[in-house]
Amino acid sequence: MNNADFSAARTLVLGDPHVLEPSRLADRMLARALGASLDHQLAAGWPPESTRLLAARAQDIVALPRRAWLAGNWDHLLRVARRAPSRRTPTVPLRAAAILAAEPAIHELMECLTAPLPVGAQGVAMASVLLTDPTSPVYSRRSPRSLADLLQAAIIQLDPAQPLMYAA
């Protein structure tokens, strides 16, 4: 394999040697289509190497451009939470007070997401699920854990010192 072929091949290096194959376009497309479901699995701690779709999704979400996009969504959430409530009810009401109370943790999360260091898929998926799941404390008062606690858990998983591979 020459250098051009090597750089074109995308290989996900994780713990299971049976998953160490170039990701296929079909896997990447299906993983993107099933993103929310796969993100929930990754956030819950499922090893990315357990299935080809989880591996493809993990490979996608840990890429720096995707993480920067996610950090931008958190920044947008902060800006919306700071605005005075309008007379129109948003489609999904935000818990602005909870969001603003967790602002320091949100800024720390955004720094972790945009750092040019490798991070584990679990932390990225946790940050994504918090933004997209209507039962998360961003939107729901019924969430059993506080937004600050869940952000801190995601930040811990985004620590570059955390192992990127799961022990077999």
C-alpha positions as CSV (number, residue, x, y, z in Angstrom):
1,M,0.0,0.0,0.0
2,N,1.6,3.3,-1.0
3,N,1.2,6.6,0.9
4,A,-1.8,7.8,-1.1
5,D,-3.6,4.5,-0.5
6,F,-2.7,4.5,3.2
7,S,-4.0,8.1,3.8
8,A,-7.2,7.3,1.9
9,A,-8.0,4.3,4.0
10,R,-9.6,5.1,7.3
11,T,-8.9,2.6,10.0
12,L,-10.4,2.7,13.5
13,V,-8.0,1.4,16.0
14,L,-9.8,0.1,19.0
15,G,-9.5,-2.8,21.4
16,D,-11.0,-5.6,19.3
17,P,-8.7,-6.8,16.5
18,H,-11.7,-8.1,14.6
19,V,-13.0,-4.5,14.1
20,L,-9.7,-3.2,12.8
21,E,-10.9,-2.7,9.3
22,P,-11.4,0.3,7.2
23,S,-14.8,1.7,7.8
24,R,-17.2,1.2,4.9
25,L,-19.2,4.0,3.4
26,A,-22.4,2.2,4.1
27,D,-21.5,1.8,7.8
28,R,-20.7,5.5,8.1
29,M,-24.0,6.5,6.4
30,L,-26.1,4.2,8.5
31,A,-24.3,5.3,11.6
32,R,-25.1,8.9,10.8
33,A,-28.7,8.1,10.1
34,L,-29.0,6.2,13.4
35,G,-26.9,8.8,15.2
36,A,-29.2,9.5,18.2
37,S,-29.7,5.9,19.0
38,L,-26.0,5.1,18.7
39,D,-25.1,8.2,20.7
40,H,-27.3,7.0,23.6
41,Q,-25.5,3.6,23.5
42,L,-22.1,5.2,23.5
43,A,-23.1,7.6,26.2
44,A,-24.2,4.7,28.3
45,G,-20.8,3.1,28.0
46,W,-21.1,0.6,25.2
47,P,-17.7,-0.1,23.8
48,P,-17.4,1.5,20.3
49,E,-15.6,-1.7,19.1
50,S,-18.6,-3.9,20.0
51,T,-20.3,-3.3,16.6
52,R,-19.3,-1.8,13.2
53,L,-22.0,0.8,13.5
54,L,-20.9,1.9,17.0
55,A,-17.3,2.0,15.7
56,A,-18.3,4.1,12.7
57,R,-20.4,6.5,14.8
58,A,-17.6,6.8,17.4
59,Q,-15.1,7.6,14.6
60,D,-17.4,10.3,13.3
61,I,-18.2,12.0,16.6
62,V,-14.6,12.2,17.9
63,A,-13.4,14.0,14.8
64,L,-12.4,17.6,15.8
65,P,-14.7,19.3,13.3
66,R,-17.7,17.4,14.7
67,R,-16.6,18.2,18.2
68,A,-16.2,21.9,17.4
69,W,-19.7,21.8,15.8
70,L,-21.1,20.3,19.0
71,A,-19.3,23.0,21.1
72,G,-20.9,25.6,18.9
73,N,-24.3,24.1,19.7
74,W,-23.6,24.4,23.4
75,D,-22.6,28.0,22.9
76,H,-25.8,28.7,21.1
77,L,-27.8,27.1,23.9
78,L,-26.1,29.5,26.4
79,R,-27.0,32.5,24.2
80,V,-30.7,31.4,23.9
81,A,-30.9,30.7,27.7
82,R,-29.6,34.3,28.3
83,R,-32.3,35.9,26.2
84,A,-35.4,37.2,27.9
85,P,-38.3,34.8,27.5
86,S,-40.5,35.7,24.5
87,R,-44.3,35.6,24.4
88,R,-44.0,32.7,22.0
89,T,-43.4,29.3,23.5
90,P,-40.5,27.5,21.9
91,T,-41.1,24.0,20.6
92,V,-39.2,22.5,23.4
93,P,-38.9,24.9,26.4
94,L,-35.5,25.3,27.9
95,R,-34.7,25.3,31.6
96,A,-32.8,28.6,31.3
97,A,-32.1,28.9,35.0
98,A,-30.5,25.4,35.1
99,I,-28.5,26.1,32.0
100,L,-27.2,29.4,33.3
101,A,-26.4,27.9,36.7
102,A,-24.3,25.3,34.8
103,E,-22.5,27.9,32.6
104,P,-19.0,27.3,34.1
105,A,-19.3,23.6,33.4
106,I,-20.7,24.3,29.9
107,H,-17.6,26.4,29.1
108,E,-15.3,23.7,30.5
109,L,-17.2,21.2,28.3
110,M,-16.7,23.4,25.2
111,E,-13.0,23.7,25.9
112,C,-12.7,19.9,26.2
113,L,-14.6,19.4,23.0
114,T,-12.5,21.9,21.0
115,A,-9.1,20.8,22.4
116,P,-6.9,19.3,19.6
117,L,-6.3,16.1,21.6
118,P,-7.9,12.7,21.1
119,V,-10.9,12.0,23.3
120,G,-13.1,9.1,23.9
121,A,-16.4,8.7,22.1
122,Q,-18.4,8.3,25.4
123,G,-17.8,11.8,26.5
124,V,-18.7,13.3,23.1
125,A,-21.8,11.2,23.0
126,M,-22.8,12.3,26.5
127,A,-22.5,15.9,25.5
128,S,-24.6,15.3,22.4
129,V,-27.3,13.4,24.2
130,L,-27.6,16.2,26.8
131,L,-28.4,18.6,24.0
132,T,-30.7,16.4,22.0
133,D,-32.7,14.3,24.5
134,P,-35.9,16.0,25.6
135,T,-35.7,14.1,28.9
136,S,-32.3,15.7,29.7
137,P,-32.1,18.4,32.4
138,V,-31.6,21.0,29.6
139,Y,-35.3,20.6,28.9
140,S,-37.0,18.5,31.6
141,R,-37.4,19.1,35.3
142,R,-38.1,15.4,35.8
143,S,-34.5,14.4,35.1
144,P,-33.1,12.5,38.1
145,R,-29.7,14.2,37.9
146,S,-28.7,17.8,37.6
147,L,-27.3,19.4,34.5
148,A,-24.1,20.3,36.3
149,D,-23.6,16.7,37.4
150,L,-24.2,15.3,33.9
151,L,-21.9,17.9,32.4
152,Q,-19.2,17.0,34.9
153,A,-19.5,13.3,34.0
154,A,-19.1,14.1,30.3
155,I,-16.1,16.3,31.1
156,I,-14.4,13.5,33.0
157,Q,-15.0,11.2,29.9
158,L,-13.5,13.9,27.7
159,D,-10.2,14.0,29.6
160,P,-7.4,13.1,27.2
161,A,-5.8,11.1,30.0
162,Q,-8.8,8.6,29.9
163,P,-8.0,5.4,28.0
164,L,-9.3,5.5,24.4
165,M,-9.7,1.8,24.2
166,Y,-11.7,-0.5,26.5
167,A,-9.9,-3.3,28.2
168,A,-10.9,-6.7,26.9
